[in-house]
Amino acid sequence: MYFIKSFITPDFMIDVLEDFWSSLKKRFIPHTLVINLDNGPENSSYRSQWIKRLIEFSKTKTVNISLAYYPPYHSK
């Protein structure tokens, strides 16, 4: 579990993903990562910082990323 004192930002989410990735790589050899999202303001596909950091993560870790968004008004 990860905690933050302020609002969730795209940078925070990618930093958590990078931390999680190191422990995941110890147990598995993933080639595709599926991320479930609620299309909230911090992870909307229109957020350039979020998409930019995801692309950088995908390139550096050589992993495919699929984004699976929940339908509108269906939160996690």
Backbone as a ProteinNet text record, in pm:
[ID]
protein_1_A
[PRIMARY]
MYFIKSFITPDFMIDVLEDFWSSLKKRFIPHTLVINLDNGPENSSYRSQWIKRLIEFSKTKTVNISLAYYPPYHSK
[TERTIARY]
83.5	0	88.4	41.9	113.3	20.8	77.2	-0.7	62	-23.3	21.8	-60.1	1.4	-67.8	-141.2	-109.2	-173.8	-257.3	-298.7	-376.1	-289.1	-352.4	-280.1	-246.4	-122.6	-77.8	-30	-23.1	32	175	254.2	392.2	395.5	308.9	301.9	264.9	165.5	121	231.3	306.6	415.3	528.6	558.2	661.5	624.8	497.9	450.7	461.8	425.7	434.7	579.6	672.5	813.9	861.8	817.3	852.9	792.8	667.6	599.5	664	708.8	767.1	891.6	972.5	1094.9	1063.4	961.3	923.9	854.3	781.5	713.2	813	918	1019.3	1096	1099.8	1168.3	1093.8	961.8	879.1	832.7	815.8	760.3	843.7	814.8	874.5	759.3	702	585.1	623.2	536.8	556.6	446.1	333.7	222.7	169.3	141.8	86.5	-48.9	-153.9	-288	-319.7	-352.6	-381.8	-529.7	-604.3	-745.4	-755.4	-829.8	-841	-987.1	-1016.6	-1153.8	-1172.7	-1071.4	-1075.6	-1097.6	-1044.1	-1050.5	-958.7	-959.2	-880.2	-729.7	-679.9	-534.8	-486.7	-575.3	-530.5	-611.2	-670.7	-745.2	-650.1	-699.9	-614.4	-580.3	-646.1	-615.6	-504.4	-459.5	-353	-218.8	-152.8	-28.1	84.4	91.7	197.2	181	58.5	28.1	70.6	30.6	62	212	273.1	417.3	496.1	462.5	534.7	508.9	386.6	357.6	440.2	451.8	530.3	677.2	729.4	868.5	890.1	796	804.8	804.9	714.4	703.2	832.5	891.3	1015.8	1133.1	1147.6	1263	1252.7	1131	1112	1081.4	1072.7	1038.1	916.9	807	682.1	568.8	472.8	353.3	255.8	187.5	89.6	-44.9	-146.7	-284.8	-361.1	-433.4	-513.7	-658.5	-716.9	-855.8	-935.5	-1015.2	-1092.5	-1230	-1272	-1407.6	-1504.7	-1629.9	-1728.1	-1756.1	-1808.3	-1840.8	-1938	-1917.2	-2001.9	-1995.4	-1891.5	-1869	-1731.9	-1729	-1599.3	-1550.8	-1427.7	-1367.3	-1438.8
-116.5	0	123.3	222.5	349.2	459.4	551.9	662.3	794.1	895.2	1028	1129.4	1241.3	1343.2	1444.9	1452.7	1550	1476.3	1547.5	1486.5	1389.6	1289.2	1193.7	1262.2	1247	1306.2	1195.9	1224.1	1125.2	1085.4	1179.8	1148	1049.6	1070.1	977.8	837.5	827.7	696	623.1	694	629.7	591.2	675.9	641.5	515	500.9	380.1	259.9	280.5	173	127.2	219.1	182.3	104.6	144.4	71.9	-68.6	-77.9	-207.5	-297.1	-237	-312.5	-389.2	-329.3	-397.2	-524.6	-521.6	-643.4	-744.2	-695	-784.6	-859.6	-791.6	-853.2	-963.9	-961.5	-1066.3	-1198.2	-1192.3	-1313.4	-1357.9	-1264.6	-1295.7	-1229.8	-1268	-1202.2	-1147.1	-1035.1	-982	-917.6	-935.5	-871.1	-770.7	-781.5	-687.8	-652.1	-525.1	-475.8	-414.6	-462.5	-407.2	-324.8	-197.9	-107.3	-70.5	-102.8	-65.6	75.2	160.7	301.7	345.1	446.5	496.9	625.3	667.5	787.9	912.8	909.3	1025.9	1135.7	1250	1362.7	1337	1252.7	1230.6	1127.1	1043	940.2	938.7	1050.8	1062.1	1047.7	990.7	973.8	1107.6	1215.6	1348.7	1417.9	1356.4	1415.5	1383.9	1484.1	1461.5	1409.9	1456.7	1409.4	1260.8	1216.3	1075	988.8	1025.6	947.3	952	1068.7	1082.6	990.6	990.6	906.3	757.8	722.2	581.7	535	619.3	583.6	567.3	658.3	646.2	517.9	487.5	364.2	242.4	240.7	128.3	108	215.9	205.9	159.5	215.2	180	38.7	-7.2	-141	-246.2	-203.4	-290.6	-378.6	-313.6	-382.1	-311.8	-389.2	-332.9	-294.7	-183.5	-137.8	-122.6	-183.8	-167.9	-96.5	9.3	82.9	38.5	-8.1	-54.4	41.2	126.3	225.5	171.4	199.8	166.1	258.7	213.5	302.4	423	530.5	648.2	615	676.9	662.9	525	448	318.5	323	362.7	373.9	236.1	231.4	106.2	54.4
0	0	0	-69.6	-78.2	-29.3	45.2	98.9	56.7	45.4	7.3	87.4	123.1	202.4	117	-10.5	-98.3	-202.8	-305	-412	-492	-548	-632.6	-764.7	-807.2	-932.8	-1026.4	-1155.8	-1248.9	-1213.3	-1166.8	-1128.7	-1012.6	-914.4	-801.1	-848.1	-938.1	-984.9	-1061.5	-1143	-1217.7	-1123.5	-1025	-927.5	-851	-815.1	-746.5	-840.9	-967	-1065.4	-1082.2	-1085.6	-1098.1	-975.9	-858.4	-737	-738.1	-777.7	-786.7	-892	-1001.4	-1111.6	-1068.2	-984.4	-940.9	-862.7	-778.1	-704.5	-796	-894.1	-987.9	-1075	-1118	-1203.6	-1133	-1000.6	-926.2	-933.2	-951.1	-949.7	-1087.1	-1180	-1311.8	-1420.3	-1544.1	-1659.5	-1743.8	-1701	-1772.2	-1905.4	-2004	-2133.3	-2161.3	-2088.1	-2103.3	-1965.4	-1947.8	-1822.7	-1852.9	-1785.9	-1802.6	-1678.9	-1699.7	-1589.6	-1594.8	-1489.1	-1478.4	-1422.5	-1491.6	-1453.7	-1452.4	-1371.5	-1365.5	-1445.1	-1520.8	-1603.8	-1519.9	-1397.5	-1311	-1362.4	-1297.1	-1348	-1348.8	-1260.3	-1256.1	-1356.3	-1408.8	-1502.9	-1631.9	-1663.8	-1788.2	-1906.2	-2013.8	-2132	-2196.9	-2153.3	-2205.9	-2127.9	-2019.3	-1938.7	-2000.9	-2052.5	-2125.6	-2035.3	-1910.7	-1821	-1792.6	-1771.1	-1744	-1862	-1981.9	-2101.7	-2129.8	-2114.4	-2137.7	-2046	-1918.6	-1822.5	-1847.5	-1889.7	-1922.5	-2041.1	-2142.1	-2260.8	-2223.8	-2142.8	-2098.3	-2018.6	-1930.7	-1851.9	-1942.6	-2039.7	-2132.5	-2212	-2255.8	-2334.1	-2249.4	-2130.6	-2047.8	-1991.9	-1964.5	-1907.4	-2014	-2139.9	-2253.8	-2222.9	-2194.1	-2164.6	-2239.3	-2288.3	-2350.2	-2240	-2258.2	-2159	-2225.9	-2164.3	-2209.3	-2098.9	-2136.1	-2039.8	-2052.8	-1943.8	-1942.6	-1854.3	-1917.1	-1843.6	-1806.4	-1682.5	-1640.2	-1713.7	-1735.3	-1798.9	-1709.8	-1768.8	-1687.9	-1574.9	-1460.7	-1341.1	-1277.2	-1306.4	-1243.1	-1177.3	-1053.1	-987.7	-945.4	-904.2	-862.6	-741.1
[MASK]
++++++++++++++++++++++++++++++++++++++++++++++++++++++++++++++++++++++++++++

